[in-house]
């Protein structure tokens, strides 16, 4: 198998400045709004988060913070006065270090890992088991399982097999913003052979779970570049996908950096559980990478629905327009 890059061989450590602005403009006044925000980046062994803030305008009448079962931080906000716009700004400074990833050929056979997930040598935590089952946003689809199986020859090391599967998604599927909505089922995106980072991550997850392996959905950001894009997404059921989404990126690409796909808002990829000694390894099928210092993590769950950036309910509002602007700027591009 041809070697595939690890985040295009970026620096082993990097500092980023993040600014993520989400704005809703409503045609009519909103009398009451309850929102669940999952925009707080996590501190991790390879990621230090500093000066993090999530600000909401108008000022909420009530706020609360909670941690979900995966350890992600959510902010609940309630606005109980009339307003015709909502503005959410998430900012942080993040130090990211390269992760320790074993050589793919040195990882255990995928069947051995599957046995650990399914009960022989029950995993130390329930998360791998939970992430091996169908979830609300990721169904087990036989066609996707069969597609994944081509990378999993008997006895093949798990990370080598998953890296090959990741590469095939990158090669066989077209990155096409606007081809899908956040509500598009896995089987629909798979048949279309087109979509965006969310679709590719969930197709990978469905294929791996169909083989009895544990895979989780990871939400975050990827180093941004110069781009502007508008996406119509009228079918979305969550706030970030409703109405008309306009994404504006203004960051200058550093010299000698490779342009990355998916730097249009928040990004998504998947992680595979490789057994208790290795634990989770993150891969990005949108860019054919093992994740490194080009990526910043918000958190993870079973699928997109567990970790939507903004979701909630409003009373009133009428037609709404959503705009999202993300900059993840490395210090050497600031």
C-alpha positions as a Markdown table, in Angstrom:
| # | Residue | x | y | z |
|---|---|---|---|---|
| 1 | Unk | 0.0 | 0.0 | 0.0 |
| 2 | Unk | 1.2 | 3.5 | -0.8 |
| 3 | Unk | 2.1 | 5.6 | 2.2 |
| 4 | Unk | -0.4 | 8.3 | 2.9 |
| 5 | Unk | 0.5 | 11.6 | 4.6 |
| 6 | Unk | 0.1 | 12.6 | 8.2 |
| 7 | Unk | -1.4 | 16.1 | 8.0 |
| 8 | Unk | 1.0 | 16.9 | 5.0 |
| 9 | Unk | 4.0 | 16.7 | 7.4 |
| 10 | Unk | 3.2 | 20.0 | 9.2 |
| 11 | Unk | 5.2 | 21.2 | 12.2 |
| 12 | Unk | 5.3 | 19.0 | 15.3 |
| 13 | Unk | 3.7 | 21.8 | 17.3 |
| 14 | Unk | 1.8 | 24.9 | 16.3 |
| 15 | Unk | -0.2 | 27.7 | 18.0 |
| 16 | Unk | -3.5 | 28.8 | 16.5 |
| 17 | Unk | -5.9 | 31.7 | 17.1 |
| 18 | Unk | -9.5 | 30.7 | 16.5 |
| 19 | Unk | -12.5 | 33.0 | 15.8 |
| 20 | Unk | -15.8 | 31.3 | 14.9 |
| 21 | Unk | -18.7 | 33.7 | 14.4 |
| 22 | Unk | -22.3 | 32.4 | 13.9 |
| 23 | Unk | -25.0 | 34.9 | 13.1 |
| 24 | Unk | -28.8 | 34.4 | 12.5 |
| 25 | Unk | -30.8 | 37.2 | 11.0 |
| 26 | Unk | -34.6 | 36.7 | 11.5 |
| 27 | Unk | -37.3 | 38.2 | 9.3 |
| 28 | Unk | -39.6 | 38.5 | 12.3 |
| 29 | Unk | -38.9 | 39.0 | 15.9 |
| 30 | Unk | -38.0 | 35.9 | 18.0 |
| 31 | Unk | -39.9 | 36.0 | 21.3 |
| 32 | Unk | -38.2 | 33.0 | 23.0 |
| 33 | Unk | -35.1 | 31.0 | 22.2 |
| 34 | Unk | -33.3 | 28.1 | 23.8 |
| 35 | Unk | -30.0 | 27.0 | 22.3 |
| 36 | Unk | -27.4 | 24.3 | 23.0 |
| 37 | Unk | -23.9 | 25.4 | 22.0 |
| 38 | Unk | -21.1 | 22.9 | 21.6 |
| 39 | Unk | -18.2 | 25.2 | 20.7 |
| 40 | Unk | -15.9 | 25.0 | 23.7 |
| 41 | Unk | -12.6 | 23.3 | 22.7 |
| 42 | Unk | -11.3 | 20.5 | 24.9 |
| 43 | Unk | -8.0 | 20.3 | 26.7 |
| 44 | Unk | -6.3 | 17.1 | 25.6 |
| 45 | Unk | -2.9 | 15.5 | 25.9 |
| 46 | Unk | -2.0 | 17.0 | 22.5 |
| 47 | Unk | -4.1 | 20.2 | 22.7 |
| 48 | Unk | -3.9 | 23.1 | 25.3 |
| 49 | Unk | -6.7 | 25.6 | 25.1 |
| 50 | Unk | -6.1 | 29.2 | 26.4 |
| 51 | Unk | -8.3 | 32.3 | 26.7 |
| 52 | Unk | -11.4 | 30.4 | 25.5 |
| 53 | Unk | -14.7 | 32.2 | 25.4 |
| 54 | Unk | -18.2 | 31.7 | 24.0 |
| 55 | Unk | -20.2 | 35.0 | 23.8 |
| 56 | Unk | -23.8 | 35.4 | 22.9 |
| 57 | Unk | -25.7 | 38.5 | 21.8 |
| 58 | Unk | -28.3 | 39.5 | 22.9 |
| 59 | Unk | -27.3 | 38.8 | 26.4 |
| 60 | Unk | -29.0 | 35.5 | 27.5 |
| 61 | Unk | -31.5 | 35.6 | 30.4 |
| 62 | Unk | -30.2 | 32.3 | 31.6 |
| 63 | Unk | -27.0 | 30.3 | 31.0 |
| 64 | Unk | -25.8 | 26.9 | 32.1 |
| 65 | Unk | -22.8 | 24.7 | 31.4 |
| 66 | Unk | -22.8 | 20.9 | 31.3 |
| 67 | Unk | -20.6 | 18.1 | 30.3 |
| 68 | Unk | -22.0 | 15.2 | 28.2 |
| 69 | Unk | -21.2 | 11.6 | 28.5 |
| 70 | Unk | -18.2 | 11.9 | 26.1 |
| 71 | Unk | -16.7 | 14.8 | 28.1 |
| 72 | Unk | -17.7 | 17.5 | 25.7 |
| 73 | Unk | -18.6 | 20.9 | 27.1 |
| 74 | Unk | -22.1 | 22.4 | 26.2 |
| 75 | Unk | -23.4 | 25.8 | 27.0 |
| 76 | Unk | -27.2 | 26.2 | 27.3 |
| 77 | Unk | -28.6 | 29.7 | 26.7 |
| 78 | Unk | -32.1 | 31.0 | 27.0 |
| 79 | Unk | -33.2 | 34.4 | 25.6 |
| 80 | Unk | -36.6 | 35.5 | 26.7 |
| 81 | Unk | -36.9 | 38.9 | 25.1 |
| 82 | Unk | -37.7 | 39.9 | 21.5 |
| 83 | Unk | -34.7 | 39.9 | 19.2 |
| 84 | Unk | -34.2 | 39.9 | 15.4 |
| 85 | Unk | -30.7 | 38.5 | 15.3 |
| 86 | Unk | -28.5 | 36.1 | 17.3 |
| 87 | Unk | -24.7 | 36.4 | 17.3 |
| 88 | Unk | -22.5 | 33.6 | 18.8 |
| 89 | Unk | -18.7 | 34.2 | 18.9 |
| 90 | Unk | -16.3 | 31.5 | 20.0 |
| 91 | Unk | -12.6 | 32.4 | 20.4 |
| 92 | Unk | -9.5 | 30.7 | 21.8 |
| 93 | Unk | -5.8 | 30.3 | 21.5 |
| 94 | Unk | -4.7 | 26.7 | 21.0 |
| 95 | Unk | -1.4 | 25.0 | 21.2 |
| 96 | Unk | -1.4 | 21.8 | 19.3 |
| 97 | Unk | 1.3 | 19.1 | 19.3 |
| 98 | Unk | 1.7 | 16.2 | 17.0 |
| 99 | Unk | 0.2 | 13.0 | 18.3 |
| 100 | Unk | 2.0 | 9.7 | 18.8 |
| 101 | Unk | 0.7 | 7.3 | 16.2 |
| 102 | Unk | 2.2 | 3.8 | 15.7 |
| 103 | Unk | 3.5 | 2.6 | 12.4 |
| 104 | Unk | 0.4 | 1.0 | 10.7 |
| 105 | Unk | 2.2 | -2.3 | 10.2 |
| 106 | Unk | 2.9 | -2.5 | 13.9 |
| 107 | Unk | -0.8 | -2.4 | 15.0 |
| 108 | Unk | -2.8 | -5.6 | 15.8 |
| 109 | Unk | -4.8 | -7.4 | 13.3 |
| 110 | Unk | -8.2 | -5.9 | 12.9 |
| 111 | Unk | -10.0 | -9.1 | 13.9 |
| 112 | Unk | -8.2 | -9.0 | 17.2 |
| 113 | Unk | -9.5 | -5.5 | 17.9 |
| 114 | Unk | -13.0 | -6.5 | 16.8 |
| 115 | Unk | -12.9 | -9.3 | 19.4 |
| 116 | Unk | -12.0 | -6.8 | 22.1 |
| 117 | Unk | -14.9 | -4.5 | 21.1 |
| 118 | Unk | -17.5 | -7.3 | 20.9 |
| 119 | Unk | -16.7 | -8.9 | 24.2 |
| 120 | Unk | -13.6 | -11.1 | 24.2 |
| 121 | Unk | -11.4 | -8.9 | 26.5 |
| 122 | Unk | -14.1 | -6.3 | 27.2 |
| 123 | Unk | -12.7 | -2.8 | 26.8 |
| 124 | Unk | -11.8 | -0.8 | 29.8 |
| 125 | Unk | -14.4 | 1.7 | 29.1 |
| 126 | Unk | -17.9 | 1.5 | 27.5 |
| 127 | Unk | -17.1 | 4.1 | 24.8 |
| 128 | Unk | -15.6 | 1.7 | 22.2 |
| 129 | Unk | -18.6 | -0.6 | 22.6 |
| 130 | Unk | -21.0 | 2.3 | 22.3 |
| 131 | Unk | -19.2 | 3.5 | 19.2 |
| 132 | Unk | -19.4 | 0.1 | 17.5 |
| 133 | Unk | -23.2 | 0.2 | 17.3 |
| 134 | Unk | -25.7 | 2.0 | 15.1 |
| 135 | Unk | -26.6 | 5.5 | 16.3 |
| 136 | Unk | -29.3 | 8.0 | 15.5 |
| 137 | Unk | -27.1 | 9.7 | 12.8 |
| 138 | Unk | -25.2 | 6.6 | 11.5 |
| 139 | Unk | -27.1 | 3.5 | 10.4 |
| 140 | Unk | -25.4 | 0.2 | 9.6 |
| 141 | Unk | -25.8 | 0.0 | 5.8 |
| 142 | Unk | -24.8 | -3.3 | 4.1 |
| 143 | Unk | -23.5 | -1.6 | 0.9 |
| 144 | Unk | -21.2 | 0.6 | 3.0 |
| 145 | Unk | -20.0 | -2.4 | 5.0 |
| 146 | Unk | -19.2 | -4.3 | 1.8 |
| 147 | Unk | -17.3 | -1.3 | 0.5 |
| 148 | Unk | -15.3 | -1.1 | 3.7 |
| 149 | Unk | -14.6 | -4.8 | 3.7 |
| 150 | Unk | -12.4 | -4.5 | 0.6 |
| 151 | Unk | -9.7 | -2.9 | 2.8 |
| 152 | Unk | -9.9 | -5.5 | 5.5 |
| 153 | Unk | -8.1 | -8.6 | 4.3 |
| 154 | Unk | -7.8 | -11.4 | 7.0 |
| 155 | Unk | -5.1 | -10.6 | 9.4 |
| 156 | Unk | -4.3 | -7.1 | 8.1 |
| 157 | Unk | -3.1 | -4.7 | 10.8 |
| 158 | Unk | -6.0 | -2.5 | 11.8 |
| 159 | Unk | -4.4 | 0.9 | 11.2 |
| 160 | Unk | -3.0 | -0.1 | 7.8 |
| 161 | Unk | -6.5 | -1.3 | 6.8 |
| 162 | Unk | -8.2 | 1.8 | 8.1 |
| 163 | Unk | -5.7 | 4.1 | 6.4 |
| 164 | Unk | -6.4 | 2.3 | 3.1 |
| 165 | Unk | -10.1 | 2.7 | 3.7 |
| 166 | Unk | -9.7 | 6.4 | 4.4 |
| 167 | Unk | -7.7 | 6.8 | 1.2 |
| 168 | Unk | -10.4 | 5.1 | -0.9 |
| 169 | Unk | -13.1 | 7.4 | 0.4 |
| 170 | Unk | -10.8 | 10.4 | -0.5 |
| 171 | Unk | -10.3 | 8.9 | -4.0 |
| 172 | Unk | -13.8 | 7.6 | -4.8 |
| 173 | Unk | -16.0 | 10.4 | -3.4 |
| 174 | Unk | -16.3 | 14.0 | -4.7 |
| 175 | Unk | -15.9 | 16.8 | -2.3 |
| 176 | Unk | -18.9 | 18.9 | -3.2 |
| 177 | Unk | -20.3 | 21.5 | -0.8 |
| 178 | Unk | -24.1 | 21.8 | -1.2 |
| 179 | Unk | -24.5 | 18.3 | -2.5 |
| 180 | Unk | -25.9 | 17.2 | 0.9 |
| 181 | Unk | -27.5 | 18.6 | 4.0 |
| 182 | Unk | -26.7 | 17.8 | 7.7 |
| 183 | Unk | -29.8 | 15.6 | 7.6 |
| 184 | Unk | -28.7 | 13.5 | 4.6 |
| 185 | Unk | -28.6 | 9.8 | 5.6 |
| 186 | Unk | -25.4 | 7.8 | 5.2 |
| 187 | Unk | -26.8 | 5.6 | 2.4 |
| 188 | Unk | -27.9 | 8.6 | 0.4 |
| 189 | Unk | -24.5 | 10.2 | 0.5 |
| 190 | Unk | -22.8 | 6.9 | -0.2 |
| 191 | Unk | -24.9 | 6.3 | -3.3 |
| 192 | Unk | -24.3 | 9.9 | -4.5 |
| 193 | Unk | -20.5 | 9.4 | -4.1 |
| 194 | Unk | -20.4 | 13.1 | -3.1 |
| 195 | Unk | -20.7 | 15.3 | -0.1 |
| 196 | Unk | -18.6 | 17.2 | 2.5 |
| 197 | Unk | -16.5 | 16.3 | 5.6 |
| 198 | Unk | -19.5 | 15.3 | 7.7 |
| 199 | Unk | -20.7 | 12.8 | 5.0 |
| 200 | Unk | -17.3 | 11.3 | 4.5 |
| 201 | Unk | -16.7 | 10.9 | 8.3 |
| 202 | Unk | -20.1 | 9.2 | 8.8 |
| 203 | Unk | -19.6 | 6.9 | 5.8 |
| 204 | Unk | -16.3 | 5.8 | 7.2 |
| 205 | Unk | -18.0 | 5.3 | 10.6 |
| 206 | Unk | -20.8 | 3.3 | 9.1 |
| 207 | Unk | -18.4 | 1.0 | 7.2 |
| 208 | Unk | -16.2 | 0.4 | 10.3 |
| 209 | Unk | -19.1 | -0.3 | 12.6 |
| 210 | Unk | -20.6 | -2.7 | 10.0 |
| 211 | Unk | -17.4 | -4.7 | 10.4 |
| 212 | Unk | -17.8 | -4.7 | 14.2 |
| 213 | Unk | -15.1 | -2.1 | 14.9 |
| 214 | Unk | -15.5 | 1.0 | 17.1 |
| 215 | Unk | -15.4 | 4.4 | 15.3 |
| 216 | Unk | -16.5 | 7.8 | 16.6 |
| 217 | Unk | -17.3 | 11.2 | 15.0 |
| 218 | Unk | -14.9 | 14.1 | 15.8 |
| 219 | Unk | -15.8 | 17.7 | 15.4 |
| 220 | Unk | -13.3 | 20.5 | 15.2 |
| 221 | Unk | -11.5 | 22.9 | 12.8 |
| 222 | Unk | -8.8 | 22.6 | 10.2 |
| 223 | Unk | -6.3 | 25.2 | 9.2 |
| 224 | Unk | -8.1 | 27.7 | 7.0 |
| 225 | Unk | -7.2 | 29.2 | 3.7 |
| 226 | Unk | -8.6 | 31.9 | 1.3 |
| 227 | Unk | -12.1 | 30.9 | 0.3 |
| 228 | Unk | -15.7 | 32.1 | 0.1 |
| 229 | Unk | -18.7 | 29.8 | -0.2 |
| 230 | Unk | -22.5 | 30.0 | 0.0 |
| 231 | Unk | -24.4 | 26.8 | 0.7 |
| 232 | Unk | -28.2 | 26.5 | 0.5 |
| 233 | Unk | -29.3 | 23.9 | 3.1 |
| 234 | Unk | -33.1 | 24.3 | 3.6 |
| 235 | Unk | -33.6 | 20.7 | 4.9 |
| 236 | Unk | -31.4 | 21.0 | 8.0 |
| 237 | Unk | -32.9 | 20.3 | 11.4 |
| 238 | Unk | -30.1 | 22.0 | 13.4 |
| 239 | Unk | -29.3 | 25.7 | 13.7 |
| 240 | Unk | -25.9 | 25.6 | 11.8 |
| 241 | Unk | -27.6 | 24.1 | 8.8 |
| 242 | Unk | -30.9 | 26.0 | 8.6 |
| 243 | Unk | -31.8 | 28.5 | 6.0 |
| 244 | Unk | -29.0 | 29.9 | 3.8 |
| 245 | Unk | -25.5 | 29.3 | 5.1 |
| 246 | Unk | -22.8 | 31.8 | 4.1 |
| 247 | Unk | -19.2 | 31.0 | 5.0 |
| 248 | Unk | -16.5 | 33.6 | 4.7 |
| 249 | Unk | -12.8 | 32.6 | 5.1 |
| 250 | Unk | -10.2 | 35.3 | 5.2 |
| 251 | Unk | -7.0 | 33.6 | 6.3 |
| 252 | Unk | -3.9 | 33.7 | 4.2 |
| 253 | Unk | -2.3 | 30.3 | 3.5 |
| 254 | Unk | 1.2 | 30.1 | 5.0 |
| 255 | Unk | 4.1 | 29.7 | 2.5 |
| 256 | Unk | 4.8 | 26.0 | 1.6 |
| 257 | Unk | 1.5 | 24.8 | 3.3 |
| 258 | Unk | -0.7 | 22.5 | 1.3 |
| 259 | Unk | -4.3 | 23.7 | 0.9 |
| 260 | Unk | -6.8 | 21.5 | 2.9 |
| 261 | Unk | -10.4 | 20.7 | 1.9 |
| 262 | Unk | -13.1 | 21.4 | 4.4 |
| 263 | Unk | -11.9 | 24.6 | 5.8 |
| 264 | Unk | -15.3 | 26.2 | 5.3 |
| 265 | Unk | -16.7 | 26.2 | 8.8 |
| 266 | Unk | -16.3 | 23.6 | 11.5 |
| 267 | Unk | -14.6 | 20.4 | 10.2 |
| 268 | Unk | -15.3 | 16.8 | 10.9 |
| 269 | Unk | -13.4 | 13.5 | 10.7 |
| 270 | Unk | -13.5 | 10.1 | 12.5 |
| 271 | Unk | -11.4 | 8.1 | 15.0 |
| 272 | Unk | -10.9 | 4.4 | 15.1 |
| 273 | Unk | -10.3 | 2.4 | 18.3 |
| 274 | Unk | -7.2 | 0.3 | 17.8 |
| 275 | Unk | -7.3 | -1.5 | 21.2 |
| 276 | Unk | -6.4 | -0.5 | 24.8 |
| 277 | Unk | -2.7 | 0.0 | 24.2 |
| 278 | Unk | -3.0 | 2.3 | 21.2 |
| 279 | Unk | -6.5 | 3.7 | 22.0 |
| 280 | Unk | -8.0 | 6.0 | 19.4 |
| 281 | Unk | -6.4 | 7.2 | 16.2 |
| 282 | Unk | -8.0 | 10.1 | 14.2 |
| 283 | Unk | -8.1 | 10.1 | 10.4 |
| 284 | Unk | -9.5 | 12.7 | 8.0 |
| 285 | Unk | -11.0 | 11.2 | 4.8 |
| 286 | Unk | -11.7 | 14.6 | 3.3 |
| 287 | Unk | -8.0 | 15.2 | 3.1 |
| 288 | Unk | -6.6 | 11.6 | 3.2 |
| 289 | Unk | -4.7 | 12.2 | 6.4 |
| 290 | Unk | -3.9 | 10.8 | 9.8 |
| 291 | Unk | -4.8 | 13.8 | 11.9 |
| 292 | Unk | -2.0 | 16.0 | 13.2 |
| 293 | Unk | -1.3 | 19.6 | 13.9 |
| 294 | Unk | -3.5 | 21.0 | 11.1 |
| 295 | Unk | -6.5 | 20.0 | 13.2 |
| 296 | Unk | -8.1 | 21.4 | 16.4 |
| 297 | Unk | -10.6 | 19.4 | 18.3 |
| 298 | Unk | -13.9 | 20.6 | 19.8 |
| 299 | Unk | -15.0 | 17.1 | 20.9 |
| 300 | Unk | -16.5 | 13.8 | 19.7 |
| 301 | Unk | -19.6 | 11.6 | 19.9 |
| 302 | Unk | -21.3 | 8.8 | 18.1 |
| 303 | Unk | -22.3 | 11.0 | 15.1 |
| 304 | Unk | -22.9 | 14.6 | 14.1 |
| 305 | Unk | -26.1 | 14.8 | 16.2 |
| 306 | Unk | -24.2 | 14.3 | 19.4 |
| 307 | Unk | -22.0 | 17.3 | 18.8 |
| 308 | Unk | -23.8 | 19.8 | 16.6 |
| 309 | Unk | -22.2 | 23.2 | 17.1 |
| 310 | Unk | -25.5 | 25.1 | 17.5 |
| 311 | Unk | -28.9 | 23.6 | 17.9 |
| 312 | Unk | -32.1 | 24.6 | 19.6 |
| 313 | Unk | -35.7 | 25.9 | 19.3 |
| 314 | Unk | -37.1 | 29.4 | 18.8 |
| 315 | Unk | -40.6 | 30.9 | 19.0 |
| 316 | Unk | -41.2 | 33.2 | 16.1 |
| 317 | Unk | -38.6 | 34.4 | 13.7 |
| 318 | Unk | -40.1 | 33.6 | 10.4 |
| 319 | Unk | -37.6 | 33.2 | 7.6 |
| 320 | Unk | -34.0 | 33.2 | 8.9 |
| 321 | Unk | -30.6 | 33.6 | 7.3 |
| 322 | Unk | -27.5 | 32.0 | 8.8 |
| 323 | Unk | -23.9 | 33.2 | 8.2 |
| 324 | Unk | -20.8 | 31.4 | 9.6 |
| 325 | Unk | -17.3 | 32.8 | 9.4 |
| 326 | Unk | -14.3 | 30.8 | 10.7 |
| 327 | Unk | -10.6 | 31.7 | 11.0 |
| 328 | Unk | -8.1 | 29.2 | 12.4 |
| 329 | Unk | -4.9 | 31.2 | 12.0 |
| 330 | Unk | -1.5 | 29.7 | 12.8 |
| 331 | Unk | 1.0 | 32.2 | 14.4 |
| 332 | Unk | 3.1 | 32.1 | 11.3 |
| 333 | Unk | 0.2 | 33.4 | 9.2 |
| 334 | Unk | -1.0 | 36.1 | 11.6 |
